[in-house]
Amino acid sequence: MNFMMQDLLGTLLAFALFPLVLIFPGYVCGWTFDLFDFRARRLSTRFALALLLSVAICPILYYLASSLISMNAALILTFLFAGAFQIGRAHV
């Protein structure tokens, strides 16, 4: 297979996984705990805060989930955040 195609497929996969790891957990935590008046802010500000919160929270959560339980637990945690994000966005 061509190296350029491998790089393009890897980049597309990274774009697909970006919200799962760096948007949804921060958004769910910000909404749940109303950090920095999260619920009262505009949508664009919420996504910016979600990104910052995810960068702060995700390494800790994924490290603890994968080291204390298993890598499957970290994957399940990712999909739980995605599900909570979808449920929360449906009710807003």
Secondary structure, 3 states (H helix, E strand, C coil): CCHHHHHHHHHHHHHHHHHHHHCHHHHHHHHHHCHHHHHHCCHHHHHHHHHHHHHHHHHHHHHHHHHHCCHHHHHHHHHHHHHHHHHHHHCC
